[in-house]
Amino acid sequence: MIVDDEISILEQVKYILKKEDFEVVTADNNRRAFEIMDYDNDFNLILIGTHLPNSNIPAFFSMKPESKRDIDTSTEDNFLKKPFTEEELFNFIKNRI
């Protein structure tokens, strides 16, 4: 699942990932993401549009759905800085699934 309030980012990432046969669900806000998760919680990874810790640099934060209570946002390891290349996106996702 990809959660971001920028529709163009959602569409771009979805397009890129679908080319590589990923199943992608998008939500344009957190409320919608939680609604989707109420009906379908079978996600391998969730990317959430946010900013890097202690900065204004836009990024995607990655989390596994089952780790909701043990999320570490203090390091940049779980973040993918925007903008990113297709290769950076694929590598980031593959390293987390």
Secondary structure, 3 states (H helix, E strand, C coil): CEECCCHHHHHHHHHHHHHCCCCCCEECCHHHHHHHHHHCCCCCCEEEEEECCCCCCEEEEEECHHHCCCCCCCCHHHEEECCCCHHHHHHHHHCCC
